[in-house]
Amino acid sequence: METITNAHLFGIFLTVGCFYLISLVRRKSGFNWLNPLLLSTVIIICILVLGEIPYEHYMKGGGVIHALLGPVTVVLALPLYRHRRLLVEHKYSIIGGIVSGVVSAIVSVIVLSRLLGMNEFLERSLIGHSVTTPIGIGLSDMLQANEGITIISIMITGLLGASIAPFMLKLLRVTHPVAKGLSIGTSSHALGTTKAIEMGETEGAMSGLAIGVAALTTVLIVILLQFMGWY
């Protein structure tokens, strides 16, 4: 058994298989609330825990899929290029929306952490929860925070964003495709962008744009906070 789980193909097949299975059930049943990202993550965790399979074994293959996240994000530049006219038409709204989203994400962490009595170390670890994992790890190093907590917070944020984005957009009556994409990409990075792509090409393109701009904005704000002596 250990020989099988220790192979690179184990993590790849387990990840792809669970995602495909949930996607198939969702498509056949018509239950749109079945989120492949969220449910496949839960299933994989249960399999690893119940089977007493070391996380390191799974990540030999899971890490391959994780490594593809960067190139896949770059591919989002293609639909973005196709909708370049929208960038010019809504440039001020796009910049303003992303910057305000990043500021609210950082401020909410600081305010809630201090209201709930969390220590500064945990607060610093949660600052990068809305950016992509590579940027989040870099921010964690800059802030001398816990890299593991940062990664977990990024995963939870992305999964929640991908799961509840359609409901929240409907609740808040957000109908413009540009606004939908920007809100998802700014708040829940690449994982949320998978949901934006399902909504439409414009939503996916705007979400992909928001990932990069939000990450850059977050880094600049953190540098500013450090310069001011906050961290």
C-alpha positions as CSV (number, residue, x, y, z in Angstrom):
1,M,0.0,0.0,0.0
2,E,2.8,2.4,0.9
3,T,4.4,1.7,-2.5
4,I,1.3,2.9,-4.2
5,T,0.7,6.0,-2.1
6,N,4.3,7.0,-2.3
7,A,4.2,7.2,-6.1
8,H,3.7,10.5,-7.9
9,L,0.7,9.2,-9.8
10,F,-1.2,8.6,-6.6
11,G,-1.6,12.3,-5.8
12,I,-2.3,13.2,-9.4
13,F,-5.0,10.5,-9.9
14,L,-6.5,11.1,-6.5
15,T,-6.9,14.9,-7.1
16,V,-8.1,14.6,-10.7
17,G,-10.3,11.7,-9.9
18,C,-12.1,13.4,-7.0
19,F,-12.6,16.6,-8.9
20,Y,-13.9,14.8,-12.0
21,L,-16.2,12.6,-9.9
22,I,-17.8,15.6,-8.1
23,S,-18.1,17.5,-11.4
24,L,-19.8,14.5,-13.0
25,V,-22.3,14.1,-10.2
26,R,-23.0,17.9,-10.3
27,R,-23.6,17.8,-14.0
28,K,-25.8,14.7,-13.9
29,S,-27.8,15.7,-10.9
30,G,-28.2,19.4,-11.7
31,F,-27.2,20.3,-8.1
32,N,-25.2,23.4,-8.7
33,W,-24.4,23.8,-5.0
34,L,-22.0,20.8,-5.3
35,N,-18.7,22.6,-5.5
36,P,-16.0,20.4,-7.0
37,L,-13.1,22.3,-5.4
38,L,-14.6,22.3,-1.9
39,L,-15.9,18.7,-1.9
40,S,-12.9,17.1,-3.6
41,T,-10.7,18.8,-1.0
42,V,-12.8,17.3,1.8
43,I,-12.8,13.9,0.2
44,I,-9.0,13.9,-0.2
45,I,-8.5,14.9,3.4
46,C,-10.8,12.1,4.6
47,I,-9.0,9.6,2.4
48,L,-5.6,10.7,3.8
49,V,-6.7,10.7,7.4
50,L,-8.7,7.4,7.3
51,G,-6.1,5.6,5.3
52,E,-3.3,7.0,7.5
53,I,-1.5,8.2,4.3
54,P,1.3,10.7,5.0
55,Y,0.6,14.1,3.5
56,E,4.2,14.0,2.0
57,H,3.1,11.0,-0.1
58,Y,0.1,12.8,-1.5
59,M,2.1,16.0,-2.3
60,K,4.5,14.1,-4.5
61,G,1.8,14.1,-7.1
62,G,-0.3,16.9,-5.7
63,G,2.7,19.2,-5.9
64,V,2.8,18.6,-9.6
65,I,-0.7,19.9,-10.0
66,H,0.1,22.8,-7.7
67,A,3.1,23.7,-9.8
68,L,0.8,24.1,-12.8
69,L,-1.2,26.8,-11.1
70,G,1.2,29.5,-12.2
71,P,1.2,28.6,-15.9
72,V,-2.6,28.2,-15.9
73,T,-3.0,31.7,-14.3
74,V,-0.8,33.1,-17.1
75,V,-3.1,31.5,-19.7
76,L,-5.9,33.8,-18.4
77,A,-4.0,36.6,-20.3
78,L,-5.6,35.3,-23.5
79,P,-9.2,36.1,-22.7
80,L,-8.0,39.3,-21.1
81,Y,-6.4,40.4,-24.4
82,R,-9.7,39.6,-26.2
83,H,-11.5,42.0,-23.8
84,R,-8.8,44.7,-23.8
85,R,-11.4,47.3,-24.9
86,L,-13.2,46.7,-21.6
87,L,-10.0,47.5,-19.7
88,V,-9.8,50.9,-21.4
89,E,-13.6,51.6,-21.0
90,H,-13.7,50.7,-17.3
91,K,-10.1,51.5,-16.3
92,Y,-10.9,53.8,-13.4
93,S,-13.6,51.4,-12.0
94,I,-11.3,48.5,-12.3
95,I,-8.4,50.2,-10.5
96,G,-10.7,51.6,-7.8
97,G,-12.6,48.3,-7.3
98,I,-9.4,46.2,-6.9
99,V,-7.6,48.7,-4.6
100,S,-10.7,49.1,-2.4
101,G,-11.1,45.3,-2.3
102,V,-7.5,44.8,-1.2
103,V,-7.7,47.6,1.4
104,S,-10.9,46.2,2.9
105,A,-9.3,42.7,3.0
106,I,-6.2,43.9,4.9
107,V,-8.2,46.3,7.2
108,S,-10.7,43.5,8.1
109,V,-7.9,41.2,9.2
110,I,-6.3,43.9,11.3
111,V,-9.6,45.1,12.9
112,L,-11.0,41.6,13.6
113,S,-7.7,40.3,14.9
114,R,-7.5,43.0,17.4
115,L,-11.1,42.8,18.4
116,L,-10.8,39.1,18.9
117,G,-7.6,39.5,20.9
118,M,-5.4,37.6,18.5
119,N,-1.6,38.1,18.8
120,E,0.3,40.1,16.2
121,F,2.1,37.0,14.9
122,L,-1.2,35.4,13.9
123,E,-2.4,38.7,12.5
124,R,0.6,39.0,10.3
125,S,0.1,35.4,9.1
126,L,-3.4,36.2,7.9
127,I,-2.6,39.5,6.0
128,G,-2.1,37.7,2.7
129,H,-5.2,35.5,2.8
130,S,-6.7,37.0,-0.4
131,V,-3.6,36.7,-2.7
132,T,-2.2,33.8,-4.7
133,T,-0.1,31.2,-2.8
134,P,3.3,32.2,-4.1
135,I,2.7,35.9,-3.3
136,G,1.3,34.9,0.1
137,I,4.4,32.9,1.0
138,G,6.5,35.9,0.0
139,L,4.4,38.2,2.2
140,S,4.7,35.8,5.1
141,D,8.5,35.9,4.8
142,M,8.4,39.8,4.6
143,L,6.3,39.9,7.8
144,Q,8.2,37.1,9.5
145,A,4.9,35.3,9.9
146,N,3.9,31.6,9.9
147,E,4.0,30.3,6.3
148,G,1.7,27.4,7.1
149,I,-1.0,29.5,8.6
150,T,-0.8,31.9,5.6
151,I,-1.2,29.0,3.1
152,I,-4.2,27.6,5.0
153,S,-5.9,31.0,5.1
154,I,-5.3,31.4,1.4
155,M,-6.8,28.0,0.6
156,I,-9.8,28.6,2.9
157,T,-10.4,32.0,1.3
158,G,-10.2,30.6,-2.2
159,L,-12.5,27.7,-1.5
160,L,-15.1,29.9,0.3
161,G,-14.9,32.4,-2.6
162,A,-15.5,29.8,-5.2
163,S,-18.3,28.3,-3.2
164,I,-20.4,31.3,-2.2
165,A,-19.5,33.8,-5.0
166,P,-22.7,33.1,-7.1
167,F,-24.9,33.4,-4.0
168,M,-23.3,36.6,-2.8
169,L,-23.4,38.3,-6.2
170,K,-27.0,37.4,-6.6
171,L,-27.8,38.6,-3.1
172,L,-26.1,41.9,-3.7
173,R,-27.6,42.2,-7.2
174,V,-24.3,42.5,-9.0
175,T,-25.0,41.7,-12.6
176,H,-22.2,43.4,-14.6
177,P,-19.7,40.8,-15.8
178,V,-16.7,43.1,-15.2
179,A,-17.9,43.7,-11.6
180,K,-18.4,40.0,-11.0
181,G,-15.0,39.0,-12.2
182,L,-13.1,41.8,-10.4
183,S,-14.9,41.0,-7.1
184,I,-14.1,37.3,-7.3
185,G,-10.5,37.6,-8.4
186,T,-9.7,40.3,-5.8
187,S,-11.2,38.4,-2.9
188,S,-10.5,34.8,-3.7
189,H,-7.6,34.7,-6.2
190,A,-7.0,31.7,-8.5
191,L,-9.5,29.3,-6.8
192,G,-12.2,31.8,-7.1
193,T,-11.3,32.5,-10.7
194,T,-12.3,28.9,-11.6
195,K,-15.8,29.9,-10.7
196,A,-15.6,33.2,-12.6
197,I,-14.5,31.3,-15.7
198,E,-17.7,29.1,-15.3
199,M,-19.8,32.3,-15.3
200,G,-18.4,33.5,-18.6
201,E,-15.2,34.5,-20.5
202,T,-15.5,38.2,-19.5
203,E,-15.8,37.3,-15.8
204,G,-12.9,35.0,-16.1
205,A,-10.7,37.6,-17.8
206,M,-11.5,40.3,-15.3
207,S,-10.9,37.8,-12.4
208,G,-7.5,36.9,-13.9
209,L,-6.6,40.6,-14.1
210,A,-7.7,41.2,-10.5
211,I,-5.4,38.4,-9.3
212,G,-2.2,40.1,-10.5
213,V,-3.2,43.7,-9.6
214,A,-4.5,42.7,-6.2
215,A,-1.3,40.8,-5.4
216,L,0.8,43.8,-6.4
217,T,-1.4,46.2,-4.5
218,T,-1.2,44.0,-1.4
219,V,2.6,43.9,-1.5
220,L,2.8,47.7,-1.8
221,I,0.4,48.2,1.1
222,V,2.4,45.8,3.3
223,I,5.6,47.6,2.4
224,L,3.9,50.9,3.3
225,L,2.7,49.4,6.7
226,Q,6.3,48.3,7.4
227,F,7.6,51.7,6.5
228,M,5.1,53.3,8.9
229,G,6.3,50.9,11.7
230,W,3.1,48.9,11.9
231,Y,4.9,45.6,11.4
